[in-house]
Amino acid sequence: MTATPTGGVLLFGPPAAGKDTVSAELHALDPRFSQLVKVKVGSGRSTGYRMASESQLAELRHAGRIVLETERYGNTYAVDRADLDALRAAGGVPVVHVGSLAHLRSFLAAVDEPWLSVLLWLPRAECARRSAGRGDRDTRDRLSVWDTTLEDLAGSDPDENPFHLLLRTDLRPPENTARTVREAFVSGHARSASGRELVDFLRQEAPAGH
């Protein structure tokens, strides 16, 4: 990833890493940045999603509008190319959340343009604390996803540079994280983190008291 990011912002991270919070802070800091509303097929929370039926999702697939489709917690989530195009046509900067390196690669291949890729990370214990603190009933499942995410990152090709920014959300306030992301996107000078930097980043321990 050496090309200047122009398409938007990809936020990658495990549950409770702060993707929603950072997206909201980005929008508050600069209204051009807007979290993309994903299409959702399934049950559970509907706020922040465009709910659809299986047949409606099939129609989007048939029309070639699906940029990324994922499954998690028994639901299907999809990014509609038309939503991306509409947001950008209005002068916005799309912010899209992804949860695995395979999804990140698939998305970038589908949009065929450079995006700013950001890893938001937190220790496992902090993930558990945040999940319990916000009343999640599936904290165990979310910790399992945290474990899977770590395995995914740790097993990545050391010669691959999937991220421009590596940010610990337990060590900085959300507004600081959002400011860092915005500055990297606006400046156009984001440098891809090396595979070695990613490994060292994941090995960092939580500070005392966390």
Secondary structure as a PSIPRED ss2 file (coil, helix, strand):
# PSIPRED VFORMAT (PSIPRED V4.0)

   1 M C   1.000  0.000  0.000
   2 T C   1.000  0.000  0.000
   3 A C   1.000  0.000  0.000
   4 T C   1.000  0.000  0.000
   5 P C   1.000  0.000  0.000
   6 T C   1.000  0.000  0.000
   7 G C   1.000  0.000  0.000
   8 G C   1.000  0.000  0.000
   9 V E   0.000  0.000  1.000
  10 L E   0.000  0.000  1.000
  11 L E   0.000  0.000  1.000
  12 F E   0.000  0.000  1.000
  13 G C   1.000  0.000  0.000
  14 P C   1.000  0.000  0.000
  15 P C   1.000  0.000  0.000
  16 A C   1.000  0.000  0.000
  17 A C   1.000  0.000  0.000
  18 G C   1.000  0.000  0.000
  19 K H   0.000  1.000  0.000
  20 D H   0.000  1.000  0.000
  21 T H   0.000  1.000  0.000
  22 V H   0.000  1.000  0.000
  23 S H   0.000  1.000  0.000
  24 A H   0.000  1.000  0.000
  25 E H   0.000  1.000  0.000
  26 L H   0.000  1.000  0.000
  27 H H   0.000  1.000  0.000
  28 A H   0.000  1.000  0.000
  29 L H   0.000  1.000  0.000
  30 D C   1.000  0.000  0.000
  31 P C   1.000  0.000  0.000
  32 R C   1.000  0.000  0.000
  33 F E   0.000  0.000  1.000
  34 S E   0.000  0.000  1.000
  35 Q E   0.000  0.000  1.000
  36 L C   1.000  0.000  0.000
  37 V C   1.000  0.000  0.000
  38 K E   0.000  0.000  1.000
  39 V E   0.000  0.000  1.000
  40 K E   0.000  0.000  1.000
  41 V E   0.000  0.000  1.000
  42 G C   1.000  0.000  0.000
  43 S C   1.000  0.000  0.000
  44 G C   1.000  0.000  0.000
  45 R C   1.000  0.000  0.000
  46 S C   1.000  0.000  0.000
  47 T C   1.000  0.000  0.000
  48 G C   1.000  0.000  0.000
  49 Y E   0.000  0.000  1.000
  50 R E   0.000  0.000  1.000
  51 M E   0.000  0.000  1.000
  52 A C   1.000  0.000  0.000
  53 S C   1.000  0.000  0.000
  54 E H   0.000  1.000  0.000
  55 S H   0.000  1.000  0.000
  56 Q H   0.000  1.000  0.000
  57 L H   0.000  1.000  0.000
  58 A H   0.000  1.000  0.000
  59 E H   0.000  1.000  0.000
  60 L H   0.000  1.000  0.000
  61 R H   0.000  1.000  0.000
  62 H H   0.000  1.000  0.000
  63 A C   1.000  0.000  0.000
  64 G C   1.000  0.000  0.000
  65 R C   1.000  0.000  0.000
  66 I E   0.000  0.000  1.000
  67 V E   0.000  0.000  1.000
  68 L E   0.000  0.000  1.000
  69 E E   0.000  0.000  1.000
  70 T E   0.000  0.000  1.000
  71 E E   0.000  0.000  1.000
  72 R E   0.000  0.000  1.000
  73 Y C   1.000  0.000  0.000
  74 G C   1.000  0.000  0.000
  75 N E   0.000  0.000  1.000
  76 T E   0.000  0.000  1.000
  77 Y E   0.000  0.000  1.000
  78 A E   0.000  0.000  1.000
  79 V E   0.000  0.000  1.000
  80 D E   0.000  0.000  1.000
  81 R H   0.000  1.000  0.000
  82 A H   0.000  1.000  0.000
  83 D H   0.000  1.000  0.000
  84 L H   0.000  1.000  0.000
  85 D H   0.000  1.000  0.000
  86 A H   0.000  1.000  0.000
  87 L H   0.000  1.000  0.000
  88 R H   0.000  1.000  0.000
  89 A H   0.000  1.000  0.000
  90 A C   1.000  0.000  0.000
  91 G C   1.000  0.000  0.000
  92 G C   1.000  0.000  0.000
  93 V E   0.000  0.000  1.000
  94 P E   0.000  0.000  1.000
  95 V E   0.000  0.000  1.000
  96 V E   0.000  0.000  1.000
  97 H E   0.000  0.000  1.000
  98 V E   0.000  0.000  1.000
  99 G C   1.000  0.000  0.000
 100 S C   1.000  0.000  0.000
 101 L H   0.000  1.000  0.000
 102 A H   0.000  1.000  0.000
 103 H H   0.000  1.000  0.000
 104 L H   0.000  1.000  0.000
 105 R H   0.000  1.000  0.000
 106 S H   0.000  1.000  0.000
 107 F H   0.000  1.000  0.000
 108 L H   0.000  1.000  0.000
 109 A H   0.000  1.000  0.000
 110 A H   0.000  1.000  0.000
 111 V H   0.000  1.000  0.000
 112 D C   1.000  0.000  0.000
 113 E C   1.000  0.000  0.000
 114 P C   1.000  0.000  0.000
 115 W C   1.000  0.000  0.000
 116 L E   0.000  0.000  1.000
 117 S E   0.000  0.000  1.000
 118 V E   0.000  0.000  1.000
 119 L E   0.000  0.000  1.000
 120 L E   0.000  0.000  1.000
 121 W E   0.000  0.000  1.000
 122 L C   1.000  0.000  0.000
 123 P C   1.000  0.000  0.000
 124 R H   0.000  1.000  0.000
 125 A H   0.000  1.000  0.000
 126 E H   0.000  1.000  0.000
 127 C H   0.000  1.000  0.000
 128 A H   0.000  1.000  0.000
 129 R H   0.000  1.000  0.000
 130 R H   0.000  1.000  0.000
 131 S H   0.000  1.000  0.000
 132 A H   0.000  1.000  0.000
 133 G H   0.000  1.000  0.000
 134 R C   1.000  0.000  0.000
 135 G C   1.000  0.000  0.000
 136 D C   1.000  0.000  0.000
 137 R C   1.000  0.000  0.000
 138 D C   1.000  0.000  0.000
 139 T H   0.000  1.000  0.000
 140 R H   0.000  1.000  0.000
 141 D H   0.000  1.000  0.000
 142 R H   0.000  1.000  0.000
 143 L H   0.000  1.000  0.000
 144 S H   0.000  1.000  0.000
 145 V H   0.000  1.000  0.000
 146 W H   0.000  1.000  0.000
 147 D H   0.000  1.000  0.000
 148 T H   0.000  1.000  0.000
 149 T H   0.000  1.000  0.000
 150 L H   0.000  1.000  0.000
 151 E H   0.000  1.000  0.000
 152 D H   0.000  1.000  0.000
 153 L H   0.000  1.000  0.000
 154 A H   0.000  1.000  0.000
 155 G C   1.000  0.000  0.000
 156 S C   1.000  0.000  0.000
 157 D C   1.000  0.000  0.000
 158 P C   1.000  0.000  0.000
 159 D C   1.000  0.000  0.000
 160 E C   1.000  0.000  0.000
 161 N C   1.000  0.000  0.000
 162 P C   1.000  0.000  0.000
 163 F C   1.000  0.000  0.000
 164 H C   1.000  0.000  0.000
 165 L E   0.000  0.000  1.000
 166 L E   0.000  0.000  1.000
 167 L E   0.000  0.000  1.000
 168 R E   0.000  0.000  1.000
 169 T C   1.000  0.000  0.000
 170 D C   1.000  0.000  0.000
 171 L C   1.000  0.000  0.000
 172 R C   1.000  0.000  0.000
 173 P C   1.000  0.000  0.000
 174 P H   0.000  1.000  0.000
 175 E H   0.000  1.000  0.000
 176 N H   0.000  1.000  0.000
 177 T H   0.000  1.000  0.000
 178 A H   0.000  1.000  0.000
 179 R H   0.000  1.000  0.000
 180 T H   0.000  1.000  0.000
 181 V H   0.000  1.000  0.000
 182 R H   0.000  1.000  0.000
 183 E H   0.000  1.000  0.000
 184 A H   0.000  1.000  0.000
 185 F H   0.000  1.000  0.000
 186 V H   0.000  1.000  0.000
 187 S H   0.000  1.000  0.000
 188 G C   1.000  0.000  0.000
 189 H C   1.000  0.000  0.000
 190 A C   1.000  0.000  0.000
 191 R C   1.000  0.000  0.000
 192 S C   1.000  0.000  0.000
 193 A C   1.000  0.000  0.000
 194 S C   1.000  0.000  0.000
 195 G H   0.000  1.000  0.000
 196 R H   0.000  1.000  0.000
 197 E H   0.000  1.000  0.000
 198 L H   0.000  1.000  0.000
 199 V H   0.000  1.000  0.000
 200 D H   0.000  1.000  0.000
 201 F H   0.000  1.000  0.000
 202 L H   0.000  1.000  0.000
 203 R H   0.000  1.000  0.000
 204 Q C   1.000  0.000  0.000
 205 E C   1.000  0.000  0.000
 206 A C   1.000  0.000  0.000
 207 P C   1.000  0.000  0.000
 208 A C   1.000  0.000  0.000
 209 G C   1.000  0.000  0.000
 210 H C   1.000  0.000  0.000
